[in-house]
Amino acid sequence: MPRRGARYRSKKSCCHHIFNLANRLESIVGAGRVRAPNTAEARAADTIVEPASVEEICELVRMCEADRIALAPIGAARSLAGIRRTPVALGISMAHLARIVVHEPHDMTVVAESGITVGALNDAMAPTGQRLPVDPCKPAITTLGSLVCASHCGPLRLSEGTSRDLLIGVRFVGHGGNLVHGGGRVVKNVAGYDLMKLMGGSFGTLGILTEVTFKVRPVPPEYCLALIPYRRAADAFAAARILNDALPLSNLDILSPAIATRFNSTAQFLLLAGFSGSPLEIGYQAERIRDLIGARGEILDDDAALRVYELLRDVDVHSAALAAQIAVPPAFLARVLETCGDQIEFRAHAGSGVAQIFRTQEPSVESAAKTVARWREAAHSARGNLRLLAAAPAIRDSLKFFDTPNDGALAIMRRLKTAFDPAGIFNPGCFVGGI
């Protein structure tokens, strides 16, 4: 009986604490902006709050620092839902900070709040013939904050780079609820620390990104896509090397059999080579591709090419039982994927040396640990790295999501975390070395 009573008091105390927290949050953001998480968010945070201004975020951070409440910024929650072992107490939804602050077509720059999605941003810039040419999976639900802080990217990384290459300014709420800014609204700026590089891939562990400034680029006049089937992965990668050396392709990707079937491919592996430019450039590149790889495969243009490209872009591994991203020198990618085992499926950015690999069936805890160790060893043997993108909740505790850097690098990371987040509230335990 005493134990049962103790449990009852504990549950009652917990409910009181949650009720009290909700009241305090509503006193900052107003009624109706504190809610329970949806299915995806529930793996990332216990409670969701939706601030409508930067000032409200600053006040929320001050409250959380005072009471040591762990928090994390939330977009669609795909990244954090796939890697957090336990939810943080508070998810800061950026849904209401989704404005374009200013778009300067002549300067080819755009300033936007971090809650706007890549798709919405590009739709707004479309009348000017410009775009942010970073193509994460499902851009309609990928916020700019997630694009930067989770380092999302897609097939166009070959020709356009990543968000890191286009980001020229940031604003974020950090320690003490202070608003910090770095970079600027012009392409050339050299003052201060490079906070853009620091925030890139930080997974919300240093602060809450509220505004970003990007360089933008013109939308190409035309886009075509060559689809070339191969029965052996080695042959597909050999053809990719030839094409990559000969042409300035927009994207160059290889799909494993299970993914290739989505494109109505009857072969085991599918090479997709995208190219863009003026009609004259398109015609030349199409002819060169036919000369280099023969008459096999097909070349799509106009809407047909864009539809297949979007399927390629939106290959989503976040729902897989076990998924990772490997980055190695491009010449080693084929060998590394072969070493990872024949049970994997992959989307390989052949010209960039990056691939997303995954297993569809959930492994046991022991099998998952062995699998990840094998993948990581394969990446390291080629002077590369591996980062887990998703793991089923039942196997997460046994896995390291990030490579462990050398002692010196890890010490610097810890010092940066302490300097930027002395209270330890920003997405704790969700980065390299448990930071």
C-alpha positions in Angstrom: 0.0 0.0 0.0 2.7 2.6 0.8 4.3 1.9 -2.6 1.0 2.3 -4.4 0.4 5.6 -2.6 3.9 6.7 -3.5 3.2 6.0 -7.1 -0.1 7.9 -6.9 1.6 11.0 -5.4 4.3 10.8 -8.0 1.8 10.7 -10.8 -0.2 13.5 -9.3 2.9 15.6 -8.8 3.9 15.0 -12.5 0.5 16.1 -13.7 0.7 19.2 -11.6 4.1 20.0 -13.0 2.9 19.6 -16.6 -0.2 21.8 -15.9 2.0 24.4 -14.2 4.5 24.4 -17.2 1.6 24.9 -19.7 0.3 27.8 -17.7 3.7 29.4 -17.6 4.2 28.9 -21.4 0.8 30.4 -22.2 1.7 33.4 -20.1 4.5 34.0 -22.6 3.0 33.0 -25.9 -0.8 33.4 -25.2 -3.6 30.9 -25.1 -3.9 28.2 -27.8 -0.2 28.1 -28.6 0.8 25.3 -26.3 -0.2 21.8 -27.4 0.5 18.1 -27.2 2.9 16.8 -29.9 1.7 15.0 -33.0 3.0 11.5 -33.8 6.3 12.6 -35.3 6.9 15.3 -32.8 6.2 12.9 -29.8 9.6 11.3 -30.4 11.3 14.7 -30.2 9.5 16.6 -27.5 6.9 16.1 -24.7 5.2 19.5 -25.2 5.0 21.8 -28.2 4.9 25.6 -27.9 4.3 27.8 -30.9 5.8 31.3 -30.4 4.7 34.0 -32.8 7.8 36.3 -32.5 11.5 36.3 -31.8 10.8 38.1 -28.6 8.7 35.3 -27.4 11.4 32.8 -28.2 13.9 34.9 -26.2 11.5 34.8 -23.2 11.0 31.1 -23.5 14.8 30.5 -23.5 15.2 32.7 -20.4 12.5 30.7 -18.6 14.0 27.3 -19.6 17.5 28.4 -18.6 16.2 29.5 -15.2 14.5 26.2 -14.6 16.9 23.9 -16.6 14.2 22.8 -19.0 15.6 21.1 -22.1 14.2 22.4 -25.4 14.8 21.9 -29.1 13.6 23.8 -32.2 11.0 21.9 -34.3 10.2 22.0 -38.0 8.5 18.8 -39.2 10.5 16.9 -36.5 11.7 14.3 -39.0 15.4 14.7 -38.0 15.0 14.7 -34.3 12.3 12.0 -34.3 14.8 9.7 -36.0 17.7 10.2 -33.6 16.7 11.4 -30.1 16.8 8.7 -27.6 14.3 10.4 -25.3 12.2 13.5 -26.0 13.2 16.9 -24.7 10.7 18.6 -22.4 9.8 21.4 -24.8 9.7 21.6 -28.6 9.8 25.1 -30.0 7.8 25.1 -33.2 8.9 27.6 -35.8 5.6 27.4 -37.7 4.7 31.0 -37.1 8.1 32.5 -38.0 7.8 31.8 -41.7 8.1 35.2 -43.4 10.3 36.3 -46.3 11.9 39.4 -44.8 13.4 40.7 -48.0 14.3 39.3 -51.4 16.7 41.3 -53.5 16.6 39.9 -57.0 19.3 42.2 -58.4 21.7 41.3 -55.5 20.5 37.6 -55.8 20.0 37.3 -52.0 17.1 36.5 -49.8 16.5 36.9 -46.1 13.8 34.7 -44.5 12.6 33.5 -41.1 13.7 29.9 -40.3 10.2 28.5 -40.2 9.4 29.0 -43.9 9.9 25.8 -45.9 12.2 25.5 -48.9 9.3 24.8 -51.1 7.4 27.9 -50.0 10.5 30.1 -50.4 11.1 28.9 -53.9 7.5 29.3 -54.9 7.6 32.9 -53.7 10.8 33.6 -55.7 9.6 31.8 -58.9 8.2 34.9 -60.6 11.7 36.4 -60.6 13.3 33.3 -62.1 15.4 32.6 -59.0 15.6 29.8 -56.4 17.5 28.5 -53.5 19.1 25.5 -55.2 19.3 23.2 -52.2 17.0 20.3 -52.7 16.2 18.3 -49.5 13.8 15.4 -49.5 10.2 16.8 -49.5 11.0 20.6 -49.6 7.4 21.4 -48.9 7.8 20.3 -45.3 11.6 21.1 -44.8 12.0 24.4 -43.0 15.1 26.6 -43.6 16.1 26.0 -40.0 16.1 22.3 -40.5 17.9 22.7 -43.8 20.8 24.5 -42.1 20.9 22.8 -38.7 20.4 19.2 -39.9 22.4 19.7 -43.1 19.8 18.4 -45.4 20.7 18.2 -49.1 19.8 16.3 -52.2 20.9 15.4 -55.7 21.8 19.0 -56.7 24.7 19.1 -54.2 26.9 18.0 -57.2 26.4 21.3 -59.1 25.0 23.7 -56.5 26.6 22.8 -53.3 24.8 22.6 -49.9 23.2 25.2 -47.7 26.6 25.7 -46.1 27.9 27.1 -49.5 25.0 29.5 -49.9 24.4 30.8 -46.4 25.8 34.3 -45.8 24.0 35.4 -42.6 22.2 34.0 -39.5 20.3 35.2 -36.5 19.6 33.0 -33.6 18.5 33.1 -29.9 21.2 31.9 -27.6 22.3 31.9 -24.0 20.4 34.3 -21.8 17.7 34.7 -24.4 20.0 37.0 -26.4 19.6 37.5 -30.1 22.9 36.8 -31.9 23.6 37.6 -35.5 26.5 36.8 -37.8 27.3 37.5 -41.4 25.1 40.0 -43.3 22.8 40.7 -46.2 25.6 41.1 -48.8 27.7 38.4 -50.3 31.0 39.9 -49.1 31.4 40.2 -45.3 34.4 39.4 -43.2 33.6 40.7 -39.7 33.6 38.4 -36.7 33.3 34.7 -36.2 31.9 32.5 -39.0 28.7 31.7 -37.2 27.1 30.4 -40.4 29.5 27.5 -40.5 29.1 26.9 -36.8 25.3 26.7 -36.9 25.4 24.5 -40.0 24.8 20.9 -38.8 24.6 21.9 -35.2 21.2 20.2 -34.7 19.9 23.0 -32.5 22.6 22.4 -29.8 23.9 26.0 -29.8 20.7 28.0 -30.1 17.5 28.5 -32.0 17.9 29.7 -35.5 15.4 32.4 -36.3 16.5 34.1 -39.5 18.8 33.1 -42.4 20.3 35.0 -45.4 21.1 33.0 -48.6 22.6 33.6 -51.9 20.1 32.5 -54.6 20.6 31.5 -58.2 18.7 31.6 -61.5 16.4 28.7 -62.4 18.0 26.9 -65.4 16.0 27.4 -68.7 15.7 23.7 -69.3 16.4 20.4 -67.4 16.8 16.9 -68.9 17.4 13.6 -67.2 19.1 10.4 -68.5 18.0 7.1 -67.0 20.4 4.3 -67.7 19.9 0.7 -66.3 22.7 -1.6 -65.3 22.7 -5.1 -63.9 25.8 -4.6 -61.8 26.5 -1.7 -59.4 30.2 -1.7 -60.5 29.1 -1.0 -64.1 26.8 1.8 -63.0 29.6 3.5 -61.0 32.0 3.1 -63.9 29.6 4.8 -66.2 29.0 7.6 -63.6 32.8 8.3 -63.5 33.0 8.6 -67.2 30.0 11.0 -67.3 31.2 13.1 -64.3 34.6 13.6 -66.0 33.2 14.6 -69.3 30.2 16.8 -68.5 29.1 19.6 -66.1 26.1 17.6 -64.8 23.4 19.0 -62.5 23.1 15.7 -60.6 24.5 12.2 -60.9 22.9 9.5 -58.8 22.7 5.7 -58.6 19.8 3.8 -57.1 19.9 0.3 -55.7 17.2 -2.3 -56.9 14.5 -1.7 -54.3 14.5 2.1 -54.9 15.0 1.7 -58.7 11.7 -0.2 -59.0 9.9 3.0 -58.1 11.1 4.4 -61.5 9.7 1.4 -63.4 13.2 0.1 -63.9 13.6 -3.6 -64.7 17.3 -3.5 -64.0 19.0 -4.0 -60.7 20.6 -0.6 -60.6 19.7 2.7 -62.2 22.0 5.6 -63.1 20.3 9.0 -63.3 22.3 11.9 -64.9 20.6 15.3 -64.9 21.8 18.2 -67.0 20.5 21.7 -67.5 21.1 24.9 -69.4 20.0 26.6 -72.7 18.5 24.5 -75.5 21.9 24.6 -77.2 23.7 23.3 -74.1 21.0 20.7 -73.5 21.4 19.4 -77.1 25.1 19.1 -76.8 25.1 17.3 -73.4 22.4 14.8 -74.6 24.5 14.0 -77.6 27.6 13.5 -75.5 25.8 11.2 -73.1 24.6 9.0 -76.0 28.2 8.9 -77.3 29.7 8.0 -74.0 27.2 5.3 -72.8 25.7 4.1 -76.1 22.0 3.8 -77.0 20.9 2.2 -73.8 18.5 3.9 -71.5 16.4 7.0 -72.2 16.6 10.8 -71.9 13.6 12.6 -70.5 12.9 16.3 -70.9 10.4 18.9 -69.7 7.8 17.8 -67.2 8.7 14.1 -67.5 12.3 14.9 -66.5 11.1 17.0 -63.5 8.7 14.4 -62.3 11.4 11.7 -62.2 13.9 14.1 -60.6 11.3 14.9 -57.9 10.9 11.1 -57.2 14.7 10.9 -56.9 14.9 14.0 -54.6 12.1 12.7 -52.3 13.6 9.3 -51.6 13.0 9.3 -47.8 15.0 7.1 -45.5 13.8 8.7 -42.3 11.1 6.1 -41.8 13.5 3.2 -42.3 14.3 0.9 -39.4 18.0 1.8 -39.7 19.5 4.5 -42.0 22.7 6.3 -42.3 24.6 8.7 -44.6 28.1 7.9 -45.7 30.6 10.5 -47.1 33.8 9.4 -48.7 36.0 10.5 -51.6 33.9 9.8 -54.8 36.4 7.3 -56.2 35.9 5.0 -53.1 32.1 5.2 -52.9 31.4 2.0 -54.9 33.8 -0.1 -52.9 32.5 1.3 -49.6 28.9 0.5 -50.5 29.9 -3.1 -51.5 31.7 -3.5 -48.2 28.6 -2.4 -46.3 26.9 -5.7 -47.3 24.3 -7.0 -49.7 21.3 -6.3 -47.4 21.4 -2.6 -47.8 19.6 -0.3 -50.2 21.0 3.0 -51.2 20.7 6.3 -53.1 24.3 7.3 -54.0 25.3 10.8 -55.2 28.0 9.3 -57.3 29.8 12.5 -58.2 29.9 13.8 -54.6 30.9 10.6 -52.7 27.8 10.8 -50.5 25.2 8.0 -50.1 22.1 7.3 -48.0 22.0 3.7 -47.0 19.3 1.8 -45.2 17.7 -1.5 -44.1 14.0 -1.9 -44.4 13.6 -4.6 -41.8 14.2 -3.8 -38.2 17.3 -5.6 -36.9 17.7 -6.9 -33.4 19.7 -4.8 -30.9 22.8 -7.0 -31.4 22.4 -7.1 -35.2 22.0 -3.3 -35.4 25.1 -2.6 -33.4 27.1 -5.0 -35.7 25.6 -3.5 -38.8 26.4 0.1 -37.8 30.0 -1.0 -36.8 30.4 -2.5 -40.2 29.1 0.5 -42.0 31.3 2.8 -40.0 34.4 0.8 -40.5 33.8 0.8 -44.3 33.5 4.6 -44.3 36.6 5.0 -42.1 38.7 2.7 -44.3 38.1 5.1 -47.1 39.0 8.2 -45.0 35.3 9.1 -44.8 32.6 9.4 -42.1 29.2 8.0 -41.3 26.2 9.6 -39.5 23.0 7.7 -38.6 19.9 9.4 -40.0 17.3 7.2 -38.3 16.9 4.1 -36.1 13.9 2.4 -34.7 13.3 3.4 -31.0 13.9 -0.2 -29.8 17.5 -0.2 -31.0 18.6 3.4 -30.5 20.2 3.1 -27.1 22.9 0.7 -28.4 24.0 3.0 -31.3 26.2 5.9 -31.8 24.6 8.4 -34.2 27.8 10.3 -35.0 31.4 9.4 -35.5 33.7 10.2 -32.5 36.3 12.8 -33.5 39.8 12.9 -32.1 40.3 14.1 -28.5 41.4 17.6 -29.6 38.4 18.2 -31.9 36.0 16.8 -29.3 37.5 19.1 -26.6 36.9 22.1 -28.8 33.3 21.1 -29.5 32.7 20.7 -25.8 34.1 24.2 -25.1 31.9 25.7 -27.8 28.9 24.0 -26.3 29.7 25.3 -22.9 30.3 28.8 -24.2 27.1 29.0 -26.3 24.9 26.9 -23.9 26.3 27.0 -20.3 22.9 25.9 -19.0 22.9 22.9 -21.2 19.3 23.3 -22.4 19.6 23.4 -26.2 18.8 19.9 -27.5 21.2 18.1 -25.1 22.6 14.7 -25.7 21.8 14.8 -29.4 25.2 15.5 -31.0 28.8 14.3 -31.4 30.1 12.8 -28.2 26.8 13.2 -26.4 26.9 17.0 -26.6 
